[in-house]
């Protein structure tokens, strides 16, 4: 039985669109731009989370912008965040602009990002993607084959999987939908009900 609400599977290009940026940006530049002010897309996403139409976001970027702007509660940040630091002694996490030393221990922090997802986060992401009523996918570029397998499982479990961009060639034929909507259009519909 599929769960209520959308699960968004967002990639690095999603935050660029949500912030109304143009062109390519390095992750730390996206983070800095995100802190300068909130764009309409981020506010729409916040409202969709608050009204329950979006229940979870699985995020594949490392820029840290979404967790910083929206909090960690509804975001599975698979690869961590470059601008977030973690204390190797006590495990506390904080943002780079707060300094490089742990406020609790005085120990120099380490980057809270990694090249492969941690198993707990990956398990949580697979659960959300395979139990959602609808998964909306945006900003991934060419997704890894393993992700294609998870999306195929989702479809086989009666989850609607919608790509808000053209379905990548290697995922065509899996029953994934292309509704012809943009990310911001979909969020506007979810917020306005």
N, CA and C atoms as a LAMMPS dump frame, in Angstrom:
ITEM: TIMESTEP
0
ITEM: NUMBER OF ATOMS
579
ITEM: BOX BOUNDS ff ff ff
-5.0000000000000000e+02 5.0000000000000000e+02
-5.0000000000000000e+02 5.0000000000000000e+02
-5.0000000000000000e+02 5.0000000000000000e+02
ITEM: ATOMS id mol type element x y z
1 1 1 N 0.849 -1.183 0
2 1 2 C 0 0 0
3 1 3 C 0.888 1.238 0
4 2 1 N 0.68 2.108 -0.932
5 2 2 C 1.489 3.315 -1.057
6 2 3 C 1.107 4.325 0.018
7 3 1 N 2.125 5.076 0.491
8 3 2 C 1.902 6.101 1.501
9 3 3 C 1.373 7.381 0.887
10 4 1 N 0.758 8.207 1.706
11 4 2 C 0.176 9.459 1.225
12 4 3 C 1.252 10.505 1.002
13 5 1 N 1.007 11.38 0.054
14 5 2 C 1.91 12.488 -0.219
15 5 3 C 3.001 12.117 -1.205
16 6 1 N 3.558 13.153 -1.782
17 6 2 C 4.651 12.997 -2.738
18 6 3 C 5.963 12.782 -2
19 7 1 N 6.852 12.042 -2.622
20 7 2 C 8.26 12.02 -2.247
21 7 3 C 8.99 12.614 -3.442
22 8 1 N 9.817 13.612 -3.191
23 8 2 C 10.582 14.24 -4.26
24 8 3 C 11.982 13.663 -4.273
25 9 1 N 12.432 13.239 -5.429
26 9 2 C 13.805 12.788 -5.635
27 9 3 C 14.484 13.895 -6.424
28 10 1 N 15.277 14.698 -5.735
29 10 2 C 15.866 15.891 -6.335
30 10 3 C 17.374 15.757 -6.458
31 11 1 N 17.897 16.235 -7.57
32 11 2 C 19.331 16.235 -7.812
33 11 3 C 19.908 17.632 -7.699
34 12 1 N 21.199 17.773 -7.961
35 12 2 C 21.878 19.062 -7.803
36 12 3 C 21.278 20.194 -8.635
37 13 1 N 20.726 19.896 -9.797
38 13 2 C 20.154 20.964 -10.628
39 13 3 C 18.81 21.454 -10.096
40 14 1 N 18.189 20.706 -9.211
41 14 2 C 16.899 21.126 -8.656
42 14 3 C 17.04 22.389 -7.824
43 15 1 N 18.068 22.45 -6.983
44 15 2 C 18.232 23.629 -6.13
45 15 3 C 18.557 24.849 -6.976
46 16 1 N 19.28 24.657 -8.07
47 16 2 C 19.569 25.77 -8.979
48 16 3 C 18.254 26.337 -9.515
49 17 1 N 17.323 25.46 -9.894
50 17 2 C 16.017 25.924 -10.378
51 17 3 C 15.19 26.538 -9.253
52 18 1 N 15.185 25.918 -8.08
53 18 2 C 14.409 26.451 -6.959
54 18 3 C 14.879 27.84 -6.548
55 19 1 N 16.176 28.099 -6.691
56 19 2 C 16.739 29.408 -6.341
57 19 3 C 16.713 30.388 -7.508
58 20 1 N 16.16 29.95 -8.642
59 20 2 C 16.082 30.787 -9.857
60 20 3 C 17.456 31.243 -10.331
61 21 1 N 18.457 30.363 -10.219
62 21 2 C 19.803 30.669 -10.697
63 21 3 C 19.917 30.242 -12.154
64 22 1 N 20.842 30.823 -12.859
65 22 2 C 21.094 30.463 -14.258
66 22 3 C 22.533 29.971 -14.38
67 23 1 N 22.755 28.95 -15.19
68 23 2 C 24.104 28.45 -15.428
69 23 3 C 24.513 27.392 -14.422
70 24 1 N 25.812 27.077 -14.433
71 24 2 C 26.352 26.041 -13.545
72 24 3 C 27.029 26.7 -12.349
73 25 1 N 26.899 26.07 -11.196
74 25 2 C 27.482 26.581 -9.965
75 25 3 C 28.149 25.442 -9.216
76 26 1 N 29.225 25.756 -8.536
77 26 2 C 29.859 24.8 -7.634
78 26 3 C 28.991 24.69 -6.379
79 27 1 N 29.024 23.539 -5.674
80 27 2 C 28.152 23.352 -4.51
81 27 3 C 28.248 24.451 -3.454
82 28 1 N 29.451 24.902 -3.119
83 28 2 C 29.561 25.93 -2.084
84 28 3 C 29.009 27.27 -2.557
85 29 1 N 29.091 27.554 -3.855
86 29 2 C 28.505 28.786 -4.394
87 29 3 C 26.978 28.715 -4.329
88 30 1 N 26.402 27.556 -4.629
89 30 2 C 24.95 27.381 -4.511
90 30 3 C 24.532 27.619 -3.068
91 31 1 N 25.289 27.08 -2.119
92 31 2 C 24.989 27.255 -0.698
93 31 3 C 25.016 28.735 -0.324
94 32 1 N 26.066 29.442 -0.759
95 32 2 C 26.158 30.877 -0.458
96 32 3 C 24.973 31.642 -1.044
97 33 1 N 24.621 31.322 -2.28
98 33 2 C 23.476 31.984 -2.927
99 33 3 C 22.184 31.685 -2.17
100 34 1 N 22.056 30.469 -1.679
101 34 2 C 20.849 30.093 -0.938
102 34 3 C 20.705 30.92 0.331
103 35 1 N 21.825 31.23 0.985
104 35 2 C 21.777 31.999 2.226
105 35 3 C 21.462 33.473 1.989
106 36 1 N 21.674 33.953 0.768
107 36 2 C 21.428 35.367 0.462
108 36 3 C 19.946 35.718 0.512
109 37 1 N 19.103 34.78 0.262
110 37 2 C 17.671 35.057 0.277
111 37 3 C 16.9 33.885 -0.266
112 38 1 N 15.657 33.822 0.109
113 38 2 C 14.82 32.706 -0.321
114 38 3 C 14.111 33.053 -1.618
115 39 1 N 14.136 32.147 -2.534
116 39 2 C 13.449 32.318 -3.81
117 39 3 C 12.044 31.723 -3.709
118 40 1 N 11.204 32.049 -4.671
119 40 2 C 9.826 31.57 -4.697
120 40 3 C 9.771 30.043 -4.668
121 41 1 N 10.667 29.379 -5.398
122 41 2 C 10.66 27.921 -5.447
123 41 3 C 10.895 27.276 -4.098
124 42 1 N 11.8 27.838 -3.308
125 42 2 C 12.079 27.294 -1.979
126 42 3 C 10.867 27.505 -1.073
127 43 1 N 10.228 28.663 -1.186
128 43 2 C 9.031 28.928 -0.374
129 43 3 C 7.887 27.992 -0.748
130 44 1 N 7.717 27.723 -2.046
131 44 2 C 6.69 26.767 -2.472
132 44 3 C 6.976 25.379 -1.898
133 45 1 N 8.234 24.982 -1.921
134 45 2 C 8.616 23.681 -1.376
135 45 3 C 8.345 23.626 0.127
136 46 1 N 8.663 24.706 0.838
137 46 2 C 8.395 24.773 2.285
138 46 3 C 6.886 24.616 2.548
139 47 1 N 6.065 25.315 1.779
140 47 2 C 4.609 25.235 1.959
141 47 3 C 4.085 23.832 1.646
142 48 1 N 4.625 23.196 0.606
143 48 2 C 4.2 21.834 0.258
144 48 3 C 4.566 20.843 1.366
145 49 1 N 5.702 21.057 2.026
146 49 2 C 6.077 20.216 3.17
147 49 3 C 5.143 20.483 4.35
148 50 1 N 4.854 21.759 4.599
149 50 2 C 4 22.117 5.734
150 50 3 C 2.572 21.612 5.57
151 51 1 N 2.035 21.645 4.34
152 51 2 C 0.65 21.19 4.16
153 51 3 C 0.552 19.674 3.95
154 52 1 N 1.689 18.988 3.937
155 52 2 C 1.7 17.53 3.859
156 52 3 C 1.592 16.947 2.458
157 53 1 N 1.503 17.794 1.437
158 53 2 C 1.421 17.248 0.08
159 53 3 C 2.758 16.655 -0.358
160 54 1 N 3.862 17.145 0.215
161 54 2 C 5.178 16.511 0.055
162 54 3 C 5.563 15.98 1.426
163 55 1 N 5.814 14.68 1.501
164 55 2 C 6.14 14.105 2.812
165 55 3 C 7.642 13.971 3.047
166 56 1 N 8.42 13.839 1.966
167 56 2 C 9.86 13.638 2.133
168 56 3 C 10.579 14.058 0.868
169 57 1 N 11.823 14.505 1.035
170 57 2 C 12.693 14.842 -0.091
171 57 3 C 13.938 13.976 0.021
172 58 1 N 14.231 13.231 -1.035
173 58 2 C 15.5 12.506 -1.126
174 58 3 C 16.385 13.381 -1.999
175 59 1 N 17.485 13.881 -1.413
176 59 2 C 18.32 14.865 -2.111
177 59 3 C 19.685 14.278 -2.433
178 60 1 N 20.091 14.413 -3.701
179 60 2 C 21.354 13.841 -4.165
180 60 3 C 22.438 14.891 -4.388
181 61 1 N 22.255 16.1 -3.917
182 61 2 C 23.284 17.134 -4.047
183 61 3 C 24.14 17.192 -2.793
184 62 1 N 25.257 17.908 -2.86
185 62 2 C 26.131 18.073 -1.69
186 62 3 C 26.278 19.535 -1.298
187 63 1 N 25.455 20.413 -1.874
188 63 2 C 25.596 21.843 -1.624
189 63 3 C 25.083 22.272 -0.257
190 64 1 N 24.245 21.482 0.384
191 64 2 C 23.745 21.812 1.713
192 64 3 C 22.623 22.829 1.734
193 65 1 N 22.201 23.322 0.584
194 65 2 C 21.221 24.406 0.547
195 65 3 C 19.847 23.97 1.061
196 66 1 N 19.327 22.846 0.588
197 66 2 C 17.99 22.429 1.029
198 66 3 C 17.928 22.141 2.527
199 67 1 N 18.863 21.362 3.087
200 67 2 C 18.796 21.136 4.534
201 67 3 C 18.939 22.437 5.334
202 68 1 N 19.747 23.352 4.844
203 68 2 C 19.952 24.619 5.55
204 68 3 C 18.699 25.486 5.508
205 69 1 N 18.035 25.533 4.361
206 69 2 C 16.857 26.385 4.209
207 69 3 C 15.584 25.766 4.771
208 70 1 N 15.467 24.444 4.704
209 70 2 C 14.219 23.782 5.084
210 70 3 C 14.328 22.927 6.336
211 71 1 N 15.532 22.778 6.885
212 71 2 C 15.718 21.907 8.037
213 71 3 C 15.914 20.46 7.606
214 72 1 N 16.31 19.634 8.534
215 72 2 C 16.649 18.236 8.241
216 72 3 C 15.457 17.291 8.332
217 73 1 N 14.365 17.709 8.967
218 73 2 C 13.277 16.783 9.289
219 73 3 C 12.69 16.048 8.095
220 74 1 N 12.556 16.722 6.97
221 74 2 C 11.895 16.118 5.811
222 74 3 C 12.862 15.797 4.679
223 75 1 N 14.165 15.908 4.941
224 75 2 C 15.152 15.724 3.874
225 75 3 C 16.08 14.562 4.204
226 76 1 N 16.196 13.639 3.257
227 76 2 C 17.208 12.59 3.349
228 76 3 C 18.349 13.073 2.466
229 77 1 N 19.391 13.536 3.091
230 77 2 C 20.535 14.156 2.416
231 77 3 C 21.563 13.052 2.145
232 78 1 N 21.384 12.302 1.047
233 78 2 C 22.132 11.064 0.813
234 78 3 C 23.645 11.209 0.857
235 79 1 N 24.169 12.297 0.33
236 79 2 C 25.624 12.441 0.26
237 79 3 C 26.176 13.439 1.27
238 80 1 N 25.354 13.915 2.175
239 80 2 C 25.81 14.89 3.145
240 80 3 C 25.9 16.275 2.533
241 81 1 N 26.546 17.183 3.261
242 81 2 C 26.63 18.575 2.828
243 81 3 C 28.048 19.093 2.997
244 82 1 N 28.626 19.593 1.916
245 82 2 C 29.968 20.173 1.995
246 82 3 C 30.058 21.325 2.996
247 83 1 N 29.058 22.221 3.086
248 83 2 C 29.187 23.334 4.02
249 83 3 C 28.821 22.996 5.464
250 84 1 N 28.565 21.73 5.771
251 84 2 C 28.262 21.332 7.143
252 84 3 C 29.472 20.591 7.702
253 85 1 N 29.81 20.874 8.945
254 85 2 C 30.924 20.202 9.614
255 85 3 C 30.38 19.278 10.699
256 86 1 N 31.194 18.268 11.038
257 86 2 C 30.827 17.292 12.058
258 86 3 C 32.021 17.117 12.985
259 87 1 N 31.756 17.05 14.282
260 87 2 C 32.822 16.854 15.264
261 87 3 C 33.18 15.369 15.331
262 88 1 N 34.469 15.033 15.158
263 88 2 C 34.86 13.62 15.231
264 88 3 C 34.759 13.05 16.65
265 89 1 N 34.721 13.918 17.661
266 89 2 C 34.653 13.442 19.039
267 89 3 C 33.207 13.26 19.511
268 90 1 N 32.391 14.32 19.437
269 90 2 C 31.037 14.241 20.012
270 90 3 C 29.94 14.032 18.969
271 91 1 N 30.269 14.177 17.685
272 91 2 C 29.287 13.95 16.628
273 91 3 C 28.39 15.134 16.31
274 92 1 N 28.557 16.248 17.023
275 92 2 C 27.721 17.429 16.756
276 92 3 C 27.951 17.925 15.329
277 93 1 N 26.88 18.441 14.695
278 93 2 C 26.974 18.999 13.345
279 93 3 C 26.659 20.485 13.403
280 94 1 N 27.356 21.262 12.583
281 94 2 C 27.102 22.692 12.49
282 94 3 C 27.502 23.178 11.112
283 95 1 N 27.077 24.403 10.774
284 95 2 C 27.321 24.955 9.444
285 95 3 C 28.629 25.724 9.414
286 96 1 N 29.279 25.693 8.284
287 96 2 C 30.604 26.268 8.082
288 96 3 C 30.7 27.722 8.53
289 97 1 N 29.651 28.513 8.298
290 97 2 C 29.732 29.929 8.664
291 97 3 C 29.772 30.154 10.175
292 98 1 N 29.515 29.094 10.963
293 98 2 C 29.604 29.187 12.418
294 98 3 C 31.024 28.935 12.918
295 99 1 N 31.962 28.695 12.01
296 99 2 C 33.347 28.448 12.387
297 99 3 C 33.753 27.02 12.089
298 100 1 N 35.05 26.743 12.246
299 100 2 C 35.562 25.409 11.918
300 100 3 C 35.807 24.538 13.15
301 101 1 N 35.583 25.101 14.341
302 101 2 C 35.846 24.381 15.587
303 101 3 C 34.521 24.031 16.262
304 102 1 N 34.423 22.818 16.795
305 102 2 C 33.204 22.353 17.456
306 102 3 C 32.872 23.243 18.65
307 103 1 N 31.658 23.77 18.716
308 103 2 C 31.255 24.597 19.847
309 103 3 C 31.231 23.829 21.169
310 104 1 N 31.078 22.503 21.128
311 104 2 C 31.049 21.689 22.346
312 104 3 C 32.442 21.318 22.839
313 105 1 N 33.296 20.821 21.916
314 105 2 C 34.57 20.203 22.297
315 105 3 C 35.801 21.052 22.004
316 106 1 N 35.674 22.01 21.104
317 106 2 C 36.84 22.78 20.696
318 106 3 C 37.731 22.039 19.711
319 107 1 N 37.247 20.916 19.17
320 107 2 C 37.996 20.115 18.199
321 107 3 C 37.672 20.626 16.8
322 108 1 N 38.664 20.596 15.913
323 108 2 C 38.424 21.006 14.528
324 108 3 C 37.444 20.038 13.863
325 109 1 N 36.441 20.599 13.182
326 109 2 C 35.411 19.792 12.532
327 109 3 C 35.883 19.17 11.233
328 110 1 N 35.189 18.113 10.826
329 110 2 C 35.435 17.445 9.543
330 110 3 C 34.228 17.68 8.649
331 111 1 N 34.439 17.653 7.344
332 111 2 C 33.323 17.819 6.406
333 111 3 C 32.297 16.715 6.628
334 112 1 N 31.034 17.077 6.584
335 112 2 C 29.952 16.114 6.761
336 112 3 C 29.391 15.716 5.399
337 113 1 N 30.269 15.227 4.539
338 113 2 C 29.85 14.74 3.221
339 113 3 C 30.683 13.511 2.896
340 114 1 N 30.166 12.691 1.983
341 114 2 C 30.838 11.438 1.646
342 114 3 C 30.516 11.083 0.208
343 115 1 N 31.34 10.212 -0.369
344 115 2 C 31.162 9.865 -1.784
345 115 3 C 30.086 8.818 -2.019
346 116 1 N 29.876 7.933 -1.084
347 116 2 C 28.805 6.942 -1.225
348 116 3 C 27.833 7.125 -0.061
349 117 1 N 26.548 6.933 -0.302
350 117 2 C 25.565 7.136 0.766
351 117 3 C 25.789 6.175 1.926
352 118 1 N 25.549 6.643 3.116
353 118 2 C 25.618 5.779 4.289
354 118 3 C 24.428 4.83 4.266
355 119 1 N 24.633 3.616 4.769
356 119 2 C 23.615 2.569 4.625
357 119 3 C 22.283 2.946 5.267
358 120 1 N 22.303 3.613 6.419
359 120 2 C 21.05 4 7.072
360 120 3 C 20.266 4.974 6.197
361 121 1 N 20.97 5.954 5.636
362 121 2 C 20.307 6.933 4.768
363 121 3 C 19.803 6.283 3.484
364 122 1 N 20.599 5.387 2.933
365 122 2 C 20.193 4.697 1.71
366 122 3 C 18.957 3.831 1.957
367 123 1 N 18.926 3.138 3.08
368 123 2 C 17.758 2.318 3.433
369 123 3 C 16.512 3.182 3.594
370 124 1 N 16.672 4.325 4.265
371 124 2 C 15.543 5.237 4.453
372 124 3 C 15.05 5.774 3.106
373 125 1 N 15.983 6.113 2.217
374 125 2 C 15.612 6.628 0.894
375 125 3 C 14.871 5.567 0.083
376 126 1 N 15.373 4.334 0.08
377 126 2 C 14.715 3.253 -0.663
378 126 3 C 13.31 3.022 -0.105
379 127 1 N 13.178 3.038 1.213
380 127 2 C 11.851 2.871 1.821
381 127 3 C 10.894 3.963 1.341
382 128 1 N 11.319 5.217 1.422
383 128 2 C 10.452 6.33 1.013
384 128 3 C 10.085 6.238 -0.467
385 129 1 N 11.063 5.91 -1.311
386 129 2 C 10.818 5.85 -2.755
387 129 3 C 9.916 4.688 -3.154
388 130 1 N 9.926 3.619 -2.379
389 130 2 C 9.127 2.443 -2.753
390 130 3 C 7.788 2.371 -2.029
391 131 1 N 7.522 3.279 -1.096
392 131 2 C 6.235 3.267 -0.394
393 131 3 C 5.413 4.518 -0.652
394 132 1 N 5.94 5.447 -1.417
395 132 2 C 5.22 6.696 -1.689
396 132 3 C 4.06 6.458 -2.641
397 133 1 N 3.078 7.319 -2.543
398 133 2 C 1.979 7.318 -3.511
399 133 3 C 2.504 7.783 -4.868
400 134 1 N 3.282 8.862 -4.848
401 134 2 C 3.858 9.433 -6.066
402 134 3 C 5.289 9.858 -5.771
403 135 1 N 6.208 9.517 -6.669
404 135 2 C 7.584 10.011 -6.611
405 135 3 C 7.762 10.947 -7.802
406 136 1 N 8.176 12.176 -7.518
407 136 2 C 8.472 13.138 -8.582
408 136 3 C 9.988 13.303 -8.637
409 137 1 N 10.561 13.131 -9.826
410 137 2 C 12.014 13.127 -10.019
411 137 3 C 12.414 14.367 -10.808
412 138 1 N 13.471 15.059 -10.333
413 138 2 C 13.926 16.267 -11.026
414 138 3 C 15.412 16.501 -10.754
415 139 1 N 16.113 16.975 -11.774
416 139 2 C 17.467 17.491 -11.603
417 139 3 C 18.569 16.474 -11.443
418 140 1 N 18.347 15.238 -11.865
419 140 2 C 19.355 14.194 -11.656
420 140 3 C 20.393 14.113 -12.76
421 141 1 N 20.064 14.544 -13.949
422 141 2 C 20.957 14.286 -15.073
423 141 3 C 20.857 12.809 -15.421
424 142 1 N 21.981 12.146 -15.579
425 142 2 C 22.006 10.702 -15.859
426 142 3 C 22.097 9.955 -14.527
427 143 1 N 20.981 9.392 -14.049
428 143 2 C 21.009 8.727 -12.747
429 143 3 C 21.779 7.415 -12.792
430 144 1 N 22.38 7.02 -11.658
431 144 2 C 23.075 5.739 -11.597
432 144 3 C 22.105 4.58 -11.821
433 145 1 N 22.615 3.473 -12.329
434 145 2 C 21.801 2.293 -12.623
435 145 3 C 21.06 1.808 -11.376
436 146 1 N 21.712 1.837 -10.216
437 146 2 C 21.056 1.376 -8.988
438 146 3 C 19.8 2.187 -8.704
439 147 1 N 19.848 3.474 -8.99
440 147 2 C 18.674 4.315 -8.79
441 147 3 C 17.56 3.915 -9.753
442 148 1 N 17.925 3.58 -10.966
443 148 2 C 16.937 3.082 -11.924
444 148 3 C 16.243 1.834 -11.412
445 149 1 N 17.005 0.953 -10.77
446 149 2 C 16.425 -0.273 -10.208
447 149 3 C 15.434 0.058 -9.096
448 150 1 N 15.773 1.014 -8.242
449 150 2 C 14.866 1.419 -7.162
450 150 3 C 13.579 2.003 -7.744
451 151 1 N 13.704 2.831 -8.788
452 151 2 C 12.512 3.411 -9.413
453 151 3 C 11.658 2.334 -10.083
454 152 1 N 12.304 1.329 -10.668
455 152 2 C 11.556 0.216 -11.271
456 152 3 C 10.784 -0.551 -10.197
457 153 1 N 11.405 -0.762 -9.042
458 153 2 C 10.716 -1.421 -7.923
459 153 3 C 9.537 -0.567 -7.475
460 154 1 N 9.74 0.741 -7.41
461 154 2 C 8.666 1.652 -7.002
462 154 3 C 7.458 1.496 -7.902
463 155 1 N 7.683 1.503 -9.218
464 155 2 C 6.586 1.373 -10.183
465 155 3 C 5.883 0.035 -10
466 156 1 N 6.656 -1.022 -9.749
467 156 2 C 6.057 -2.352 -9.598
468 156 3 C 5.249 -2.464 -8.309
469 157 1 N 5.437 -1.536 -7.376
470 157 2 C 4.697 -1.558 -6.109
471 157 3 C 3.565 -0.535 -6.118
472 158 1 N 3.122 -0.15 -7.285
473 158 2 C 1.985 0.747 -7.466
474 158 3 C 2.278 2.193 -7.076
475 159 1 N 3.518 2.57 -7.122
476 159 2 C 3.894 3.967 -6.935
477 159 3 C 3.985 4.614 -8.304
478 160 1 N 3.381 5.778 -8.458
479 160 2 C 3.539 6.538 -9.703
480 160 3 C 4.879 7.258 -9.637
481 161 1 N 5.694 7.094 -10.661
482 161 2 C 6.984 7.787 -10.742
483 161 3 C 6.913 8.743 -11.92
484 162 1 N 7.02 10.047 -11.611
485 162 2 C 6.928 11.091 -12.635
486 162 3 C 8.267 11.797 -12.78
487 163 1 N 8.743 11.908 -13.996
488 163 2 C 9.944 12.689 -14.276
489 163 3 C 9.517 14.084 -14.701
490 164 1 N 10.014 15.095 -14.02
491 164 2 C 9.706 16.483 -14.357
492 164 3 C 10.753 17.023 -15.318
493 165 1 N 11.284 16.143 -16.108
494 165 2 C 12.275 16.405 -17.151
495 165 3 C 12.232 15.159 -18.035
496 166 1 N 12.873 15.145 -19.186
497 166 2 C 12.825 13.933 -20.017
498 166 3 C 13.375 12.705 -19.271
499 167 1 N 12.703 11.572 -19.435
500 167 2 C 13.17 10.326 -18.818
501 167 3 C 14.486 9.94 -19.479
502 168 1 N 15.544 9.701 -18.677
503 168 2 C 16.827 9.296 -19.261
504 168 3 C 16.681 8.026 -20.099
505 169 1 N 17.473 7.941 -21.142
506 169 2 C 17.416 6.827 -22.089
507 169 3 C 17.459 5.474 -21.389
508 170 1 N 18.354 5.301 -20.42
509 170 2 C 18.508 3.995 -19.777
510 170 3 C 17.317 3.628 -18.888
511 171 1 N 16.412 4.576 -18.615
512 171 2 C 15.251 4.277 -17.781
513 171 3 C 13.95 4.211 -18.58
514 172 1 N 14.028 4.431 -19.873
515 172 2 C 12.817 4.374 -20.692
516 172 3 C 12.304 2.94 -20.738
517 173 1 N 11.011 2.791 -20.783
518 173 2 C 10.408 1.465 -20.83
519 173 3 C 10.071 0.894 -19.463
520 174 1 N 10.307 1.666 -18.393
521 174 2 C 10.008 1.177 -17.045
522 174 3 C 8.623 1.598 -16.557
523 175 1 N 7.886 2.335 -17.381
524 175 2 C 6.569 2.801 -16.949
525 175 3 C 6.617 4.112 -16.194
526 176 1 N 7.694 4.871 -16.373
527 176 2 C 7.829 6.167 -15.714
528 176 3 C 7.054 7.217 -16.509
529 177 1 N 6.381 8.109 -15.809
530 177 2 C 5.551 9.116 -16.462
531 177 3 C 6.34 10.391 -16.746
532 178 1 N 5.967 11.075 -17.81
533 178 2 C 6.479 12.41 -18.125
534 178 3 C 5.269 13.325 -18.282
535 179 1 N 4.822 13.966 -17.199
536 179 2 C 3.595 14.761 -17.287
537 179 3 C 3.748 16.091 -18.02
538 180 1 N 4.958 16.464 -18.389
539 180 2 C 5.165 17.724 -19.092
540 180 3 C 5.143 18.937 -18.18
541 181 1 N 5.273 18.726 -16.879
542 181 2 C 5.287 19.828 -15.917
543 181 3 C 6.713 20.142 -15.52
544 182 1 N 6.914 21.366 -15.105
545 182 2 C 8.177 21.794 -14.517
546 182 3 C 8.053 21.655 -12.996
547 183 1 N 9.189 21.636 -12.312
548 183 2 C 9.208 21.498 -10.858
549 183 3 C 8.381 22.59 -10.185
550 184 1 N 8.593 23.841 -10.572
551 184 2 C 7.875 24.939 -9.926
552 184 3 C 6.37 24.87 -10.197
553 185 1 N 5.981 24.431 -11.386
554 185 2 C 4.549 24.272 -11.701
555 185 3 C 3.916 23.233 -10.784
556 186 1 N 4.599 22.1 -10.614
557 186 2 C 4.068 21.044 -9.768
558 186 3 C 3.932 21.527 -8.326
559 187 1 N 4.952 22.228 -7.818
560 187 2 C 4.893 22.735 -6.445
561 187 3 C 3.75 23.728 -6.28
562 188 1 N 3.561 24.595 -7.271
563 188 2 C 2.457 25.566 -7.213
564 188 3 C 1.115 24.847 -7.124
565 189 1 N 0.931 23.792 -7.903
566 189 2 C -0.309 23.008 -7.858
567 189 3 C -0.503 22.353 -6.495
568 190 1 N 0.579 21.827 -5.92
569 190 2 C 0.481 21.172 -4.614
570 190 3 C 0.122 22.163 -3.514
571 191 1 N 0.642 23.366 -3.615
572 191 2 C 0.392 24.383 -2.594
573 191 3 C -1.013 24.964 -2.73
574 192 1 N -1.447 25.189 -3.961
575 192 2 C -2.763 25.81 -4.159
576 192 3 C -3.905 24.802 -4.033
577 193 1 N -3.561 23.518 -4.019
578 193 2 C -4.533 22.464 -3.769
579 193 3 C -5.453 22.24 -4.887
